[in-house]
Amino acid sequence: MNDTDAITYEHRYDLQFTKIRDVKSPHRGTEKSAGIDFFIPKFNEQFVGDLKNKNGNIQFEYIGGNTEIPAITLFPQQRILIPSGIHVKIPADFALIGHNKGGVASKKGLDVLANVVDEDYQGEVHINLVNTGRDIAYLSQDDKILQFVLIPVLYAQLHEVPNLQELYPTQTERGAGAFGSTGV
């Protein structure tokens, strides 16, 4: 195969953003990282006020000998919605999908909840987490907390059909078999 026969996929998409809080800019850990890392904004008065308005009773604690900057205390099974300080302009036919950071999930027990950012959304991106671990998790300003992946979206047309016989005119081998139906 010569160079004229090769197909290249070098098309790049730009994800524009602006910051409305004092926060680190989103970025990739490496050039080939799929995820775009997002961070917790600085704990200034506006951020802490907005955090409390969205979550109610949020507790802070000074940890590790740091008596200047507190950490958010997130108890087991507690959820939190964190304003990221970032607005994004998502390219047409794409969405940003939030995913766990490996180290954050495995070391702090934090899992991402609802984090789909649609292309027509123009508000501040929020980070939605739950502590699924057994221990208290501490979240500090500037912590890398989750990653978003830019994903193409296929906007299928939705068509209702009147019954299951029209929806499934032929039976598949699996049929309606659900959890564990193909073996464990």
C-alpha positions as CSV (number, residue, x, y, z in Angstrom):
1,M,0.0,0.0,0.0
2,N,1.4,3.4,-0.9
3,D,0.8,6.8,0.7
4,T,-2.1,7.6,-1.7
5,D,-3.9,4.4,-0.8
6,A,-3.7,5.1,3.0
7,I,-6.8,6.6,4.7
8,T,-5.9,9.0,7.5
9,Y,-8.2,10.1,10.3
10,E,-6.5,13.3,11.4
11,H,-9.7,15.3,11.8
12,R,-9.6,17.2,15.1
13,Y,-12.4,18.7,17.0
14,D,-12.1,21.8,19.1
15,L,-13.8,22.0,22.5
16,Q,-14.0,25.6,23.5
17,F,-14.4,26.6,27.1
18,T,-14.4,29.6,29.4
19,K,-13.8,29.8,33.2
20,I,-16.2,31.6,35.5
21,R,-14.4,30.6,38.7
22,D,-10.9,30.4,39.9
23,V,-10.2,26.9,38.6
24,K,-7.5,25.0,36.7
25,S,-8.2,24.7,33.0
26,P,-9.5,21.3,31.8
27,H,-6.8,19.3,30.1
28,R,-5.7,15.9,29.0
29,G,-3.1,14.0,31.1
30,T,-1.3,13.0,27.9
31,E,-1.8,13.9,24.2
32,K,-3.5,10.5,23.6
33,S,-5.7,10.5,26.8
34,A,-9.3,10.1,25.9
35,G,-10.5,11.9,29.0
36,I,-10.4,15.6,29.6
37,D,-9.6,16.2,33.3
38,F,-11.7,18.6,35.3
39,F,-10.7,20.1,38.7
40,I,-12.3,21.4,41.9
41,P,-12.4,25.2,41.9
42,K,-10.6,27.3,44.6
43,F,-12.6,27.5,47.8
44,N,-13.5,31.2,47.7
45,E,-16.6,32.6,49.3
46,Q,-18.7,32.4,46.1
47,F,-17.8,28.8,45.4
48,V,-18.5,27.7,48.9
49,G,-21.8,29.5,48.9
50,D,-22.8,27.9,45.6
51,L,-21.7,24.5,46.8
52,K,-23.8,24.8,50.0
53,N,-26.8,26.1,48.0
54,K,-26.7,23.0,45.7
55,N,-26.0,20.4,48.4
56,G,-27.4,21.7,51.7
57,N,-25.3,20.7,54.7
58,I,-21.7,20.3,53.4
59,Q,-19.0,19.9,56.0
60,F,-15.4,21.0,55.7
61,E,-12.4,19.7,57.7
62,Y,-8.7,20.6,57.8
63,I,-6.7,17.5,57.0
64,G,-3.0,16.6,56.8
65,G,-1.8,19.4,58.9
66,N,-3.1,22.1,56.5
67,T,-4.7,24.7,58.7
68,E,-5.2,27.2,55.8
69,I,-7.4,25.4,53.3
70,P,-10.1,23.0,54.3
71,A,-11.3,19.9,52.4
72,I,-14.9,18.9,51.7
73,T,-15.8,16.0,53.9
74,L,-17.9,13.4,51.9
75,F,-19.2,10.6,54.1
76,P,-19.9,7.1,52.7
77,Q,-23.0,7.1,50.5
78,Q,-23.1,10.9,50.5
79,R,-23.6,12.6,47.1
80,I,-22.3,16.0,46.0
81,L,-22.9,18.3,43.1
82,I,-19.9,20.4,42.5
83,P,-20.0,23.5,40.2
84,S,-16.9,23.1,38.0
85,G,-16.4,26.8,37.1
86,I,-16.3,25.7,33.4
87,H,-18.7,26.5,30.5
88,V,-18.1,24.5,27.3
89,K,-19.2,24.9,23.6
90,I,-19.6,21.3,22.4
91,P,-19.2,20.7,18.7
92,A,-22.3,19.7,16.7
93,D,-23.4,16.1,17.0
94,F,-21.3,15.5,20.1
95,A,-21.8,15.2,23.9
96,L,-19.4,15.3,26.8
97,I,-19.8,12.2,29.0
98,G,-18.4,12.2,32.5
99,H,-16.4,9.2,33.7
100,N,-14.6,8.2,36.8
101,K,-10.9,8.9,37.1
102,G,-9.2,5.6,37.9
103,G,-7.2,6.9,40.9
104,V,-10.1,8.9,42.3
105,A,-12.5,5.9,42.0
106,S,-10.1,3.3,43.4
107,K,-8.4,5.4,46.1
108,K,-11.3,7.6,47.3
109,G,-14.3,5.4,46.4
110,L,-15.9,8.2,44.4
111,D,-18.2,7.3,41.4
112,V,-19.6,9.6,38.8
113,L,-23.4,9.9,38.7
114,A,-25.4,11.8,36.0
115,N,-22.9,13.5,33.8
116,V,-24.1,13.9,30.2
117,V,-23.5,17.4,28.9
118,D,-25.6,17.9,25.7
119,E,-24.4,20.0,22.8
120,D,-27.1,22.6,23.3
121,Y,-26.3,23.1,27.1
122,Q,-24.8,26.5,27.8
123,G,-24.7,26.5,31.6
124,E,-21.9,25.7,34.0
125,V,-20.8,22.1,33.9
126,H,-21.4,20.4,37.2
127,I,-19.6,17.4,38.7
128,N,-22.0,14.8,40.2
129,L,-20.3,12.3,42.6
130,V,-21.2,9.8,45.2
131,N,-18.9,8.3,47.9
132,T,-19.4,4.5,47.4
133,G,-16.4,3.7,49.6
134,R,-16.4,2.7,53.3
135,D,-14.3,5.7,54.4
136,I,-14.8,9.4,54.4
137,A,-13.5,11.0,51.2
138,Y,-11.8,14.4,51.3
139,L,-12.0,16.7,48.4
140,S,-9.7,19.7,48.1
141,Q,-9.5,22.6,45.8
142,D,-7.5,21.9,42.7
143,D,-8.1,18.2,43.0
144,K,-8.4,16.4,39.6
145,I,-11.8,14.9,40.2
146,L,-13.3,13.4,37.0
147,Q,-12.8,13.2,33.3
148,F,-15.1,14.0,30.4
149,V,-14.9,12.2,27.0
150,L,-16.2,13.9,23.9
151,I,-18.4,11.4,22.2
152,P,-20.2,11.5,18.8
153,V,-24.0,11.3,19.1
154,L,-26.3,9.6,16.6
155,Y,-29.7,11.4,16.9
156,A,-32.1,8.5,16.0
157,Q,-35.6,9.3,15.1
158,L,-38.0,7.7,17.6
159,H,-41.0,5.8,16.2
160,E,-43.6,4.1,18.4
161,V,-45.0,0.8,17.2
162,P,-48.3,-0.5,18.5
163,N,-47.2,-3.9,19.9
164,L,-44.3,-6.3,20.5
165,Q,-45.2,-8.4,17.4
166,E,-44.5,-5.4,15.2
167,L,-41.4,-4.4,17.3
168,Y,-39.9,-7.9,17.1
169,P,-41.3,-9.7,14.0
170,T,-38.8,-12.6,14.4
171,Q,-37.5,-14.1,17.7
172,T,-33.7,-14.0,18.4
173,E,-31.9,-16.8,20.1
174,R,-31.7,-14.7,23.3
175,G,-35.2,-13.4,23.1
176,A,-36.2,-11.6,26.3
177,G,-33.5,-13.4,28.4
178,A,-32.0,-10.8,30.7
179,F,-29.4,-10.9,33.5
180,G,-27.3,-14.1,33.4
181,S,-29.4,-15.6,30.5
182,T,-26.3,-16.2,28.4
183,G,-24.3,-17.8,31.2
184,V,-22.2,-16.6,34.1
